[in-house]
């Protein structure tokens, strides 16, 4: 299975580390637990980055495509906590506690969940603690330029 992620260029040499998620936590993991956030398409990876980006300081990015074993569990939105799309500084988020057992003792390498930005598409969460993680391979890594029309209102309509 091919999955995608956009990485800041500074981190492109360690695309499988999961350290950013462990340091800061994310929608699906609390601080202290590694997780690799990937998506089903490069376009969704871009959306996932754009919602967090500071348009005044756009770092260089790399699009990384990974091939991962087909060890996957899929969750539909109806199976998730009612407020799984919640955001904010209150920790833990409901989505962070939903997968705690899997984060600690994974029975699958990948969990597919709907994107909170575009729920008709999937994010693929890869657990570095799973025994198949060593079989994840980078198949492509290339510079990725974000079109400024996506974040600069002065360029809208051009």
C-alpha positions in Angstrom: 0.0 0.0 0.0 1.3 3.5 -0.9 0.8 6.4 1.5 2.0 10.0 1.5 3.2 12.7 3.8 4.6 16.2 3.5 7.7 16.8 5.7 9.5 20.0 6.3 12.8 19.8 4.4 14.8 19.9 7.7 13.3 16.5 8.6 13.4 14.8 5.2 16.3 12.5 6.2 14.2 10.8 8.9 10.8 10.4 7.3 10.0 7.3 9.5 10.9 8.7 12.9 7.5 9.7 14.3 9.4 11.9 16.7 7.4 15.1 16.0 4.2 13.3 17.0 5.9 11.9 20.2 7.2 15.4 21.2 4.1 17.4 20.6 1.2 14.9 20.3 -1.3 15.0 17.5 -5.0 14.5 16.8 -4.6 10.7 17.4 -1.7 10.5 19.8 -0.8 12.1 23.1 2.7 13.4 23.8 5.2 10.6 24.5 3.8 8.1 22.0 5.3 8.0 18.5 3.0 7.8 15.5 3.6 8.4 11.8 0.8 10.5 10.2 0.3 9.7 6.5 -2.5 10.1 4.0 -4.1 8.4 1.0 -3.1 11.1 -1.4 -0.5 13.9 -1.9 -3.5 16.4 -2.1 -4.7 15.4 1.3 -1.2 15.7 2.7 -1.2 19.2 1.4 -4.5 20.0 3.1 -3.3 18.6 6.4 -0.2 20.9 6.3 -2.2 24.0 5.1 -4.5 24.0 8.1 -1.4 24.5 10.4 0.8 26.7 8.2 1.8 30.3 9.0 1.6 32.0 5.6 4.3 34.5 6.7 6.9 31.7 7.1 6.5 28.8 4.7 9.3 26.3 5.1 10.5 24.1 2.3 8.7 20.8 2.1 9.3 17.3 0.7 6.6 14.9 -0.5 7.5 11.5 0.8 5.8 8.4 -0.6 6.0 5.2 1.5 5.2 1.6 0.7 3.8 -0.1 3.8 2.6 -3.7 4.4 -1.2 -4.2 4.2 -1.7 -4.7 7.9 -4.6 -2.3 8.4 -7.6 -1.6 10.6 -10.2 0.9 9.3 -12.5 3.0 11.3 -15.5 4.8 9.8 -16.6 8.2 11.3 -19.6 6.5 12.9 -17.2 4.3 14.9 -15.2 7.2 16.4 -16.0 9.3 19.5 -18.7 11.8 18.8 -16.3 14.7 19.1 -13.4 13.2 17.3 -12.9 16.3 15.2 -12.5 18.6 18.3 -9.5 20.9 18.4 -8.1 23.0 21.2 -5.6 23.2 24.0 -7.6 20.9 26.4 -5.6 17.7 26.5 -6.2 14.9 26.0 -8.5 15.2 23.0 -11.1 12.5 22.7 -9.4 11.3 19.6 -6.1 10.9 21.5 -7.5 8.5 24.0 -9.5 6.5 21.4 -6.4 4.7 20.1 -4.4 4.4 23.3 -4.5 0.6 23.4 -3.4 0.3 19.8 -0.6 2.9 20.3 0.8 0.9 23.2 0.2 -2.6 21.8 -0.6 -2.5 18.1 -2.4 -5.5 16.5 -2.1 -3.9 13.1 0.6 -1.7 11.6 -1.8 0.9 10.2 -5.1 2.4 11.4 -7.1 4.2 8.7 -9.3 7.1 10.0 -11.2 9.8 8.2 -9.4 13.1 7.8 -10.9 15.7 10.2 -10.5 18.2 7.3 -12.0 16.1 4.6 -13.7 13.1 6.2 -14.4 11.4 2.8 -10.7 10.8 2.6 -8.4 8.7 4.9 -5.4 9.4 7.0 -3.2 6.4 7.6 -1.7 6.2 11.1 1.4 4.0 11.2 2.6 2.6 14.5 6.4 2.4 14.9 5.9 -0.2 17.7 4.4 -2.8 15.3 6.8 -5.6 14.2 6.0 -4.9 10.5 7.2 -1.3 10.8 10.7 -2.4 9.7 9.2 -3.3 6.3 8.0 0.3 5.6 10.0 1.7 2.8 10.5 5.2 1.3 9.8 4.8 -2.5 10.0 8.5 -3.3 11.1 11.7 -1.7 11.0 14.9 -3.7 10.9 18.7 -3.1 7.3 20.0 -3.0 6.5 23.6 -3.5 3.3 24.9 -2.1 1.5 27.2 -4.6 1.3 30.6 -2.9 -2.3 31.0 -4.2 -3.4 28.5 -1.6 -2.3 30.7 1.3 -1.9 34.3 0.0 -5.2 36.1 -0.5 -3.5 38.7 -2.8 -3.1 35.9 -5.4 -6.7 34.5 -5.3 -8.3 34.4 -8.7 -5.0 34.7 -10.6 
